Amino acid sequence: GFLLRSLPYPQADRLGVLLLHKEWLLGAGKDGGEDDSHDRHVWEWVHANVPAVRVAAYGLASGVNLQAGSSHVGAIRYVREMRVSAHYFEVLGVSLFLGREFTDEEDLRGGPPAAILGFQLWKSTFQGDPKILGTTIHLKGEPYTVVGVLPPDLETPHVADLWTPLRPASAEECDGPNCGIILRLMPGSSWLEANTQLSNLRTPDFKEIETE
């Protein structure tokens, strides 16, 4: 026998991932042809045309150099950065330990550079400073303002030390199929309603859409 553990998020049955079924994969005999990688055009369409869900996006994790305080002083540490859109933690159902998540303004091209720290990074590198919000850190030599700290023992879909805005509508970030999309049902909405709205999305490569 075995035990399946539910997702570690509130109302996990209302949380979904956008999957596309591509005709060329199905025609090639691939198993289901499911793809969870999307570009900015899919993001913009879902964001604008599927009111049954709150939607958020995430990119690829990467390693970056982190420096606290002045760019001329302080030790440099190699950390794992994850880029996510505004409302990402809201969609997961996660409340921050300190501060807030990214705003819509920060998630636009050219928006204010902001960062959210993981709890362990906050403790180990910043000594759990309760006044961390509003301070400046440097990632790859560029200044970012700390706007939040995630709670301890948080399980996130992708392992990272800190998070920065993805800006999924920007051609630089999601020009190709390199962004994932997560969904949370709005109050009073159902997956049947969401899937009906999603079924209107059609491009030459996409046959049908499902959420899981």
Secondary structure, DSSP 8 states (H G I E B T S, - for coil): -------SSTTGGGEEEEEEEEHHHHHTT-STTEE--B-HHHHHHHHHH-TTEEEEEE---EEEEEEES-TTSS-EEEEEEEEE-TTHHHHHT---SEE----TTTTSTT---EEEE-HHHHHHHHTT-TT-TT-EEEETTEEEEEEEE--TT---SS--SEEEE--TTSHHHHSSS-BEEEEEE-TT--HHHHHHHHTT---TTEEEEEE-
